[in-house]
Amino acid sequence: MTIGVDIDGVLADYQGGLRQVIAEDRGVDPETLTRDTDWYFPQWDLDAEGWRHYHNLAVKGGLLARLDVIAGAKPALRKLRRDGCRIRILTQRGATGGQVVKLADTIRWLADSKIPFDEFTQVRHKTSVECDWYVEDSPEHIEALQERGKRVIAFDQPWNRQASATHRACGWEDVYDIIRRESGLAAGA
Ligand SMILES: [Mg+2]
């Protein structure tokens, strides 16, 4: 069984990293920027253009190589692999802009963070990659995958709560439990 796992908002705390970059740029305490944000961070007075500005700034500053790992991700991935699953990292990073720095920093981050995985795929449309399960936080990808009858676990984040998801996980323990329950995995098999 292959599990397609997104990076930003699922494995990596991109929002927390970007928040730090913006706070530094604005000379404010990061705590003044709420974690309860929608896509493109309108709560931080950003829109698509404003987000892109800070995103580019963050990428140039090497943010993608030093994001925090989201709690519970590594033990859950280790358990899934122990149970016989293959972990396929699926990311849009660099797939739209093609910047080499994104790819290099992403690989460095995966290695430095010791994320357990089997394959790495850079992809714009996740529906073009075959997996048995997808773990995803983007409302656009969640809905596109579900429309094609794929099994998706919405990784609960404030920005995807409007997306109607068949499966929703609040954290990585939940992801593991859903896959195990729905797929009949035997722990430690
Ligand atoms: Mg994501």
Residues whose N, C-alpha, C, O or C-beta is under 5 A from the ligand:
A	BS01	MG	D6 I7 D8 G9 D137 S138
